[in-house]
Amino acid sequence: MGAHHRFTPPTSPSFWRSPLRGPRLTALLGVVLLAGITLLFVTGMLSYAAYNPNLASVNDMTPDKGLLGFYLFDWPTAPYWLYRVVQGLHVTVGVALVPILLAKLWSVIPKLFALPPARSLGHALERLSLLLLVGGALFEFVTGILNIQLEYLFPGSFYPLHFYGAWVFTGAFVAHVVLRFPRTVRALRERTDPGADADSTGLVAPRPDAPTVSRRGALALVGTGSLLLLATTAGQSIGGWWRRTALLAPHGGADPGSGPNGFQINKTAASRGIRPHDIGDDWRLTVEGGGRRVRLSRADLLKLPQHEAALPIACVEGWSTDDQRWSGVRLRDLAALVGLGEQPPDVLVESLQLHGAFRRAALRDNQVRDARSLLALRVGGADLSMDHGYPARIIVPAAPGVLNTKWVARMTFGEL
């Protein structure tokens, strides 16, 4: 009879046989993640601030955030590409970090099965931070990537899920860095990992298999995967020719059409319940404020002074258009129609669309005052297409795409 092999459970150090694991590999991957996740946190918080959530309830997707909104500030309109860069970095770096995150989790997986669960208070805190770190990292990366690829998978709930998840993950991440930093520095200073008998980290295999690849080779493989994801994602936010390289991005590749309106669309008119007769000759824009109200047809708007602005549209999913040449009526001029021209206040913009997040959105007074902030009627010298917001849409510098409301029906100044 053949020899019986004794079952080795994952809780046993001898179950893990890879000769690549060790404190130095884990430390190297950890340093890269430290820089990358810090960038993700900063850009993520800036992205949230760009919505001006403390301006009005319609902009606030996390109304119970409490002290977590301590850092919020009035989002500026300059430079006009600010949100495009912030969210482009957030999404692109997040996608590129996936191979590094998976490699880091692989490098420490023996620690997740180590027994006893806690040998001391310090060890218990370290294990708790590790569990929260791993769970938080997987949650943030998985929900973020799913939202990029399947933009309406979490209708109305992505913002609070990602926001609160980010704070839980970041708290665990900071605690883990503080607890592990001295050991990480020591591992990086040592040129080789200790033997299994001298290893205090529990990462070195006591009975390693024969190596099939060197650690440098493994790091090169992980780095190549990360660079490949970077190269096939970044183009959707860079724009121009580079958009064609964004093969793995949902809005990469060629522009969806030709002509002045041949650029990216997220929400079509049909998907938002906009019917042709809703935007026909009977359409009127209602402008209110200061106790006054005016109703304007599209022909009335075209008779007002027309202004141009070259601005992109940048979306939370990380894609952005090239600068488009918009023309229409300045928001501050519309405020002047109801007697609020000296210092135009905030404005609530309402769309004809029947459902979906940001059907109503508020713009801060600095956005109204900016001369590039328009109620756009045309783009690239042509009338807006139905899917791009005909008969009129908002375009504001440095604002997230969802605040550039399409199919505008009503604007109320100074009554948020």
ChimeraX attribute file (.defattr): number of C-alpha atoms within 10 A of each C-alpha:
attribute: neighborCount
match mode: 1-to-1
recipient: residues
	/A:1	3
	/A:2	4
	/A:3	5
	/A:4	6
	/A:5	6
	/A:6	6
	/A:7	7
	/A:8	11
	/A:9	11
	/A:10	14
	/A:11	15
	/A:12	12
	/A:13	21
	/A:14	16
	/A:15	16
	/A:16	21
	/A:17	16
	/A:18	19
	/A:19	19
	/A:20	24
	/A:21	23
	/A:22	24
	/A:23	26
	/A:24	24
	/A:25	24
	/A:26	21
	/A:27	21
	/A:28	17
	/A:29	20
	/A:30	21
	/A:31	16
	/A:32	14
	/A:33	18
	/A:34	15
	/A:35	10
	/A:36	17
	/A:37	20
	/A:38	14
	/A:39	16
	/A:40	23
	/A:41	16
	/A:42	12
	/A:43	20
	/A:44	21
	/A:45	18
	/A:46	20
	/A:47	22
	/A:48	21
	/A:49	18
	/A:50	24
	/A:51	26
	/A:52	24
	/A:53	21
	/A:54	15
	/A:55	17
	/A:56	16
	/A:57	15
	/A:58	19
	/A:59	21
	/A:60	21
	/A:61	20
	/A:62	18
	/A:63	13
	/A:64	10
	/A:65	13
	/A:66	8
	/A:67	7
	/A:68	12
	/A:69	16
	/A:70	8
	/A:71	9
	/A:72	16
	/A:73	14
	/A:74	16
	/A:75	21
	/A:76	18
	/A:77	21
	/A:78	13
	/A:79	9
	/A:80	17
	/A:81	18
	/A:82	21
	/A:83	30
	/A:84	27
	/A:85	18
	/A:86	23
	/A:87	27
	/A:88	26
	/A:89	19
	/A:90	25
	/A:91	24
	/A:92	24
	/A:93	20
	/A:94	21
	/A:95	21
	/A:96	22
	/A:97	24
	/A:98	20
	/A:99	18
	/A:100	20
	/A:101	23
	/A:102	13
	/A:103	19
	/A:104	21
	/A:105	19
	/A:106	12
	/A:107	21
	/A:108	19
	/A:109	15
	/A:110	22
	/A:111	17
	/A:112	15
	/A:113	14
	/A:114	15
	/A:115	11
	/A:116	8
	/A:117	13
	/A:118	14
	/A:119	9
	/A:120	9
	/A:121	9
	/A:122	11
	/A:123	13
	/A:124	14
	/A:125	15
	/A:126	20
	/A:127	18
	/A:128	17
	/A:129	21
	/A:130	19
	/A:131	14
	/A:132	19
	/A:133	21
	/A:134	18
	/A:135	15
	/A:136	21
	/A:137	21
	/A:138	17
	/A:139	16
	/A:140	20
	/A:141	18
	/A:142	13
	/A:143	17
	/A:144	21
	/A:145	16
	/A:146	16
	/A:147	18
	/A:148	20
	/A:149	15
	/A:150	12
	/A:151	16
	/A:152	13
	/A:153	13
	/A:154	13
	/A:155	11
	/A:156	13
	/A:157	13
	/A:158	17
	/A:159	16
	/A:160	16
	/A:161	17
	/A:162	18
	/A:163	18
	/A:164	15
	/A:165	18
	/A:166	21
	/A:167	15
	/A:168	17
	/A:169	22
	/A:170	19
	/A:171	16
	/A:172	23
	/A:173	22
	/A:174	15
	/A:175	18
	/A:176	19
	/A:177	18
	/A:178	11
	/A:179	16
	/A:180	14
	/A:181	15
	/A:182	10
	/A:183	15
	/A:184	19
	/A:185	14
	/A:186	13
	/A:187	20
	/A:188	17
	/A:189	10
	/A:190	11
	/A:191	9
	/A:192	12
	/A:193	18
	/A:194	16
	/A:195	12
	/A:196	17
	/A:197	10
	/A:198	10
	/A:199	15
	/A:200	11
	/A:201	14
	/A:202	18
	/A:203	25
	/A:204	27
	/A:205	22
	/A:206	18
	/A:207	14
	/A:208	16
	/A:209	12
	/A:210	10
	/A:211	11
	/A:212	11
	/A:213	10
	/A:214	11
	/A:215	16
	/A:216	11
	/A:217	11
	/A:218	15
	/A:219	16
	/A:220	12
	/A:221	13
	/A:222	20
	/A:223	16
	/A:224	13
	/A:225	17
	/A:226	19
	/A:227	15
	/A:228	13
	/A:229	23
	/A:230	20
	/A:231	17
	/A:232	22
	/A:233	30
	/A:234	27
	/A:235	27
	/A:236	30
	/A:237	28
	/A:238	19
	/A:239	22
	/A:240	14
	/A:241	11
	/A:242	18
	/A:243	25
	/A:244	18
	/A:245	18
	/A:246	24
	/A:247	17
	/A:248	18
	/A:249	24
	/A:250	16
	/A:251	26
	/A:252	24
	/A:253	19
	/A:254	19
	/A:255	17
	/A:256	12
	/A:257	10
	/A:258	9
	/A:259	8
	/A:260	16
	/A:261	22
	/A:262	14
	/A:263	17
	/A:264	19
	/A:265	15
	/A:266	15
	/A:267	14
	/A:268	14
	/A:269	21
	/A:270	12
	/A:271	13
	/A:272	15
	/A:273	13
	/A:274	19
	/A:275	13
	/A:276	11
	/A:277	9
	/A:278	16
	/A:279	20
	/A:280	12
	/A:281	12
	/A:282	9
	/A:283	17
	/A:284	21
	/A:285	20
	/A:286	16
	/A:287	21
	/A:288	23
	/A:289	21
	/A:290	13
	/A:291	8
	/A:292	11
	/A:293	14
	/A:294	13
	/A:295	13
	/A:296	13
	/A:297	14
	/A:298	18
	/A:299	10
	/A:300	11
	/A:301	19
	/A:302	15
	/A:303	9
	/A:304	13
	/A:305	10
	/A:306	15
	/A:307	16
	/A:308	20
	/A:309	21
	/A:310	16
	/A:311	20
	/A:312	24
	/A:313	26
	/A:314	27
	/A:315	20
	/A:316	22
	/A:317	26
	/A:318	26
	/A:319	30
	/A:320	29
	/A:321	22
	/A:322	18
	/A:323	14
	/A:324	16
	/A:325	17
	/A:326	25
	/A:327	25
	/A:328	25
	/A:329	24
	/A:330	26
	/A:331	26
	/A:332	24
	/A:333	20
	/A:334	23
	/A:335	27
	/A:336	15
	/A:337	15
	/A:338	18
	/A:339	17
	/A:340	18
	/A:341	15
	/A:342	10
	/A:343	14
	/A:344	23
	/A:345	22
	/A:346	22
	/A:347	25
	/A:348	19
	/A:349	24
	/A:350	21
	/A:351	21
	/A:352	21
	/A:353	22
	/A:354	10
	/A:355	12
	/A:356	13
	/A:357	13
	/A:358	20
	/A:359	20
	/A:360	22
	/A:361	24
	/A:362	27
	/A:363	23
	/A:364	21
	/A:365	17
	/A:366	16
	/A:367	28
	/A:368	25
	/A:369	21
	/A:370	17
	/A:371	17
	/A:372	25
	/A:373	26
	/A:374	29
	/A:375	28
	/A:376	31
	/A:377	24
	/A:378	24
	/A:379	20
	/A:380	16
	/A:381	13
	/A:382	14
	/A:383	19
	/A:384	21
	/A:385	17
	/A:386	19
	/A:387	19
	/A:388	24
	/A:389	26
	/A:390	20
	/A:391	26
	/A:392	28
	/A:393	22
	/A:394	23
	/A:395	29
	/A:396	27
	/A:397	27
	/A:398	24
	/A:399	28
	/A:400	22
	/A:401	23
	/A:402	21
	/A:403	23
	/A:404	24
	/A:405	26
	/A:406	29
	/A:407	25
	/A:408	27
	/A:409	22
	/A:410	19
	/A:411	23
	/A:412	21
	/A:413	26
	/A:414	17
	/A:415	11
	/A:416	15
